[in-house]
Amino acid sequence: MARLPFSNDIRTLRFLAGEMTQGELGDRVGVTRQTIAAIEQGKYSPSLEVAFRIARTFDKPLETVFAWADDAG
């Protein structure tokens, strides 16, 4: 399966938030731990609603959590 054309800093943000687990984040945003793992690994694209919920959980702007991959790189 090809990686999605964007990256995210969810794993780092979880660590900085007191080593929050994928399950804890999933509970906060209303998805499963497996969904969070797939988003972190770039295997699944979250809905816009879930992306905003993740960003809000960390009190960060959406563009701080998710970034479009640079095509030049």
DRENNUMAR-327015 format. One record per residue: residue number from 1; residue in one letter; x, y, z of N, C-alpha, C, O in turn. Coordinates in nm, 4 decimals. Last residue first. Example, Ala and Ser with C-alpha at 12.3 -4.5 7.8 and 13.67 -1.06 7.14 Angstrom:
# DRENNUMAR-327015
DRENTOR seq type       nx       ny       nz      cax      cay      caz       cx       cy       cz       ox       oy       oz
DRENTOR   2    S   1.2850  -0.2250   0.7080   1.3670  -0.1060   0.7140   1.2900   0.0030   0.7870   1.3409   0.1138   0.8039
DRENTOR   1    A   1.3190  -0.5690   0.7800   1.2300  -0.4500   0.7800   1.3200  -0.3300   0.7800   1.4236  -0.3319   0.8465
END
This chain:
# DRENNUMAR-327015
DRENTOR seq type       nx       ny       nz      cax      cay      caz       cx       cy       cz       ox       oy       oz
DRENTOR  73    G   1.0808   1.6843  -0.2989   1.1755   1.6136  -0.2168   1.1988   1.4740  -0.2557   1.2781   1.4045  -0.1921
DRENTOR  72    A   0.8806   1.8062  -0.4361   1.0159   1.8288  -0.4869   1.1183   1.7387  -0.4166   1.2287   1.7186  -0.4671
DRENTOR  71    D   0.6471   1.7674  -0.2977   0.6665   1.6915  -0.4204   0.8095   1.7023  -0.4745   0.8537   1.6161  -0.5505
DRENTOR  70    D   0.6158   1.7341   0.0413   0.6778   1.8175  -0.0617   0.7060   1.7331  -0.1847   0.7816   1.6363  -0.1767
DRENTOR  69    A   0.3066   1.6518   0.1907   0.4423   1.6115   0.1496   0.4902   1.6997   0.0356   0.4140   1.7348  -0.0545
DRENTOR  68    W   0.1408   1.8590   0.4193   0.1407   1.8011   0.2846   0.2843   1.7702   0.2455   0.3735   1.8528   0.2647
DRENTOR  67    A   0.1019   1.7809   0.7605   0.1713   1.8595   0.6574   0.1660   1.7855   0.5246   0.1845   1.6640   0.5191
DRENTOR  66    F  -0.0564   1.8059   1.0792  -0.0500   1.7433   0.9469   0.0191   1.8376   0.8489  -0.0018   1.9589   0.8530
DRENTOR  65    V  -0.0065   1.9689   1.3024  -0.0185   1.8244   1.3190   0.0014   1.7516   1.1868   0.0678   1.6481   1.1817
DRENTOR  64    T   0.0005   2.2227   1.2049   0.1105   2.1810   1.2903   0.1119   2.0292   1.3052   0.2180   1.9683   1.3188
DRENTOR  63    E  -0.2366   2.2540   1.0705  -0.1145   2.2490   0.9901   0.0109   2.2191   1.0724   0.1169   2.1929   1.0155
DRENTOR  62    L  -0.4194   2.2741   1.2855  -0.4202   2.1565   1.1985  -0.2888   2.1428   1.1212  -0.2358   2.0324   1.1079
DRENTOR  61    P  -0.2695   2.3989   1.5874  -0.3369   2.4199   1.4590  -0.3234   2.2951   1.3714  -0.2264   2.2203   1.3832
DRENTOR  60    K  -0.3256   2.2359   1.9048  -0.2359   2.2785   1.7966  -0.3186   2.3082   1.6729  -0.4256   2.2503   1.6542
DRENTOR  59    D  -0.4176   2.0888   2.1251  -0.4231   2.2357   2.1262  -0.3243   2.2947   2.0259  -0.2504   2.3885   2.0557
DRENTOR  58    F  -0.4468   1.8211   2.1036  -0.3122   1.8687   2.1378  -0.3041   2.0210   2.1451  -0.1968   2.0765   2.1686
DRENTOR  57    T  -0.7139   1.8134   2.0340  -0.6685   1.7381   2.1516  -0.5327   1.7874   2.1989  -0.5064   1.7946   2.3189
DRENTOR  56    R  -0.7139   1.9504   1.7920  -0.7718   2.0149   1.9102  -0.7272   1.9448   2.0380  -0.7050   2.0104   2.1399
DRENTOR  55    A  -0.6028   1.7554   1.6231  -0.5333   1.8830   1.6443  -0.5838   1.9516   1.7708  -0.5045   2.0052   1.8483
DRENTOR  54    I  -0.8081   1.5615   1.6403  -0.6710   1.5297   1.6827  -0.5962   1.6586   1.7140  -0.5334   1.6702   1.8193
DRENTOR  53    R  -1.0215   1.7050   1.5317  -1.0297   1.6563   1.6697  -0.8922   1.6222   1.7239  -0.8621   1.6502   1.8400
DRENTOR  52    F  -0.9296   1.7449   1.2696  -0.9489   1.8602   1.3581  -0.9580   1.8173   1.5042  -0.9068   1.8869   1.5919
DRENTOR  51    A  -0.9302   1.4759   1.1851  -0.8058   1.5535   1.1833  -0.8166   1.6748   1.2754  -0.7237   1.7042   1.3506
DRENTOR  50    V  -1.2021   1.4161   1.2045  -1.1075   1.3470   1.2929  -0.9754   1.4235   1.2979  -0.9150   1.4346   1.4046
DRENTOR  49    E  -1.2993   1.5901   1.0006  -1.3478   1.6003   1.1383  -1.2502   1.5353   1.2361  -1.2190   1.5937   1.3398
DRENTOR  48    L  -1.1753   1.4916   0.7755  -1.1425   1.6268   0.8202  -1.1850   1.6456   0.9657  -1.1146   1.7095   1.0440
DRENTOR  47    S  -1.0665   1.1553   0.8290  -1.1653   1.2529   0.7829  -1.1224   1.3898   0.8345  -1.0419   1.3999   0.9271
DRENTOR  46    P  -0.7292   1.0439   0.7644  -0.8422   1.0702   0.8526  -0.9429   1.1633   0.7856  -0.9078   1.2405   0.6964
DRENTOR  45    S  -0.5985   0.7960   0.5686  -0.6270   0.9388   0.5694  -0.7474   0.9654   0.6586  -0.8565   0.9150   0.6317
DRENTOR  44    Y  -0.3528   0.5582   0.6398  -0.4945   0.5916   0.6406  -0.5098   0.7420   0.6493  -0.4419   0.8077   0.7282
DRENTOR  43    K  -0.0863   0.5275   0.6559  -0.1585   0.4252   0.5808  -0.3070   0.4568   0.5674  -0.3787   0.3902   0.4927
DRENTOR  42    G   0.0823   0.6745   0.8158   0.0556   0.7233   0.6809  -0.0160   0.6226   0.5937  -0.0083   0.6300   0.4711
DRENTOR  41    Q   0.1108   0.6054   1.0770   0.1984   0.5382   0.9813   0.1763   0.5840   0.8377   0.2449   0.5370   0.7469
DRENTOR  40    E  -0.0966   0.7524   1.1959   0.0436   0.7829   1.2278   0.1390   0.7261   1.1234   0.2365   0.7911   1.0857
DRENTOR  39    I  -0.3174   0.6095   1.0909  -0.2967   0.7513   1.0562  -0.1513   0.7887   1.0795  -0.0885   0.8498   0.9930
DRENTOR  38    A  -0.2801   0.3602   1.2150  -0.2776   0.3694   1.0687  -0.2566   0.5132   1.0225  -0.1852   0.5366   0.9250
DRENTOR  37    A  -0.3095   0.4335   1.4866  -0.1846   0.3728   1.4390  -0.1734   0.3866   1.2875  -0.0668   0.4216   1.2370
DRENTOR  36    I  -0.5763   0.5220   1.4852  -0.4681   0.6165   1.5179  -0.3352   0.5619   1.4670  -0.2560   0.6368   1.4098
DRENTOR  35    T  -0.6991   0.2764   1.4265  -0.7132   0.3897   1.3350  -0.6033   0.4920   1.3590  -0.5437   0.5429   1.2641
DRENTOR  34    Q  -0.6344   0.1274   1.6513  -0.5844   0.0850   1.5209  -0.5934   0.1966   1.4181  -0.5060   0.2101   1.3324
DRENTOR  33    R  -0.7802   0.2550   1.8474  -0.6342   0.2611   1.8540  -0.5745   0.2246   1.7189  -0.4753   0.2838   1.6765
DRENTOR  32    T  -1.0695   0.4142   1.6924  -0.9974   0.3050   1.7571  -0.8470   0.3317   1.7622  -0.7945   0.4180   1.6919
DRENTOR  31    V  -1.2175   0.7346   1.7783  -1.1774   0.6307   1.6832  -1.1005   0.5228   1.7585  -1.0701   0.5395   1.8766
DRENTOR  30    G  -1.2639   0.9678   1.9325  -1.3739   0.8841   1.8891  -1.3424   0.7836   1.7803  -1.4286   0.7502   1.6990
DRENTOR  29    V  -1.0727   1.1186   2.0544  -1.1239   1.1682   1.9263  -1.2339   1.0804   1.8675  -1.2913   1.1143   1.7640
DRENTOR  28    R  -1.0193   0.9827   2.2923  -1.0486   1.1270   2.2959  -1.1107   1.1774   2.1665  -1.1927   1.2691   2.1687
DRENTOR  27    D  -0.9610   0.7241   2.2061  -1.0762   0.7475   2.2926  -1.1168   0.8948   2.2917  -1.2356   0.9269   2.2904
DRENTOR  26    G  -0.7217   0.7775   2.0644  -0.8396   0.7267   1.9958  -0.9668   0.7504   2.0762  -1.0686   0.7919   2.0209
DRENTOR  25    L  -0.5565   0.8474   2.2784  -0.5892   0.9461   2.1760  -0.7142   0.9035   2.0997  -0.8024   0.9854   2.0737
DRENTOR  24    E  -0.5509   0.5982   2.4102  -0.6018   0.7180   2.4786  -0.6402   0.8259   2.3790  -0.7449   0.8891   2.3931
DRENTOR  23    G  -0.4331   0.4377   2.2105  -0.5676   0.4099   2.2601  -0.6306   0.5295   2.3295  -0.7487   0.5588   2.3103
DRENTOR  22    Q  -0.1805   0.5450   2.1910  -0.2684   0.5524   2.0747  -0.4128   0.5283   2.1171  -0.5044   0.5918   2.0649
DRENTOR  21    T  -0.1044   0.7230   2.4992  -0.1063   0.6051   2.4126  -0.1960   0.6300   2.2913  -0.2764   0.7232   2.2895
DRENTOR  20    M   0.1043   0.9907   2.5929  -0.0314   0.9441   2.5659  -0.0255   0.8240   2.4719   0.0508   0.8245   2.3753
DRENTOR  19    E   0.3294   1.1089   2.7157   0.3365   0.9739   2.6594   0.1975   0.9113   2.6460   0.1758   0.7957   2.6823
DRENTOR  18    G   0.2657   1.3724   2.7692   0.2747   1.2771   2.8791   0.2731   1.1329   2.8343   0.2227   1.0451   2.9043
DRENTOR  17    A   0.2732   1.4899   2.5173   0.1525   1.5018   2.5999   0.1522   1.3940   2.7084   0.0491   1.3322   2.7351
DRENTOR  16    L   0.4923   1.4120   2.3772   0.5013   1.5385   2.4500   0.3812   1.5615   2.5417   0.3875   1.6436   2.6332
DRENTOR  15    F   0.3851   1.1808   2.2596   0.4959   1.1696   2.3539   0.5047   1.2955   2.4416   0.5222   1.2870   2.5632
DRENTOR  14    R   0.1962   1.2946   2.0891   0.1532   1.2029   2.1953   0.2607   1.1910   2.3028   0.2307   1.1911   2.4222
DRENTOR  13    L   0.3655   1.4376   1.9191   0.2720   1.5103   2.0045   0.2184   1.4224   2.1171   0.1974   1.4704   2.2285
DRENTOR  12    T   0.4957   1.2239   1.7911   0.5722   1.3201   1.8722   0.4802   1.3939   1.9677   0.5134   1.4109   2.0850
DRENTOR  11    R   0.2724   1.1084   1.6588   0.3525   1.0306   1.7544   0.4318   1.1227   1.8471   0.4345   1.1014   1.9683
DRENTOR  10    I   0.1819   1.3176   1.4912   0.0991   1.2668   1.6002   0.1823   1.1920   1.7037   0.1635   1.2111   1.8239
DRENTOR   9    D   0.2682   1.4623   1.2761   0.3531   1.4589   1.3950   0.2783   1.4046   1.5162   0.3079   1.4411   1.6299
DRENTOR   8    N   0.2511   1.3483   0.9348   0.1921   1.3997   1.0578   0.2931   1.3850   1.1714   0.3884   1.3074   1.1640
DRENTOR   7    S   0.2232   1.4035   0.5777   0.2870   1.3465   0.6965   0.2171   1.4025   0.8200   0.1343   1.4931   0.8101
DRENTOR   6    F   0.0837   1.3055   0.2618   0.1040   1.3986   0.3715   0.1678   1.3254   0.4887   0.1661   1.2026   0.4967
DRENTOR   5    P   0.0055   1.1247   0.0617   0.0898   1.2410   0.0286   0.1000   1.3460   0.1388   0.1228   1.4636   0.1103
DRENTOR   4    L   0.0449   0.7894   0.1978  -0.0359   0.9053   0.1602   0.0542   1.0260   0.1375   0.1665   1.0300   0.1877
DRENTOR   3    R   0.2113   0.5074   0.0563   0.1944   0.6068   0.1628   0.1149   0.7242   0.1094   0.1180   0.7540  -0.0100
DRENTOR   2    A   0.0589   0.2179  -0.0859   0.1385   0.3400  -0.0977   0.1101   0.4339   0.0195  -0.0006   0.4381   0.0733
DRENTOR   1    M   0.0837  -0.1178   0.0000   0.0000   0.0000   0.0000   0.0882   0.1241   0.0000   0.1825   0.1332   0.0786
END
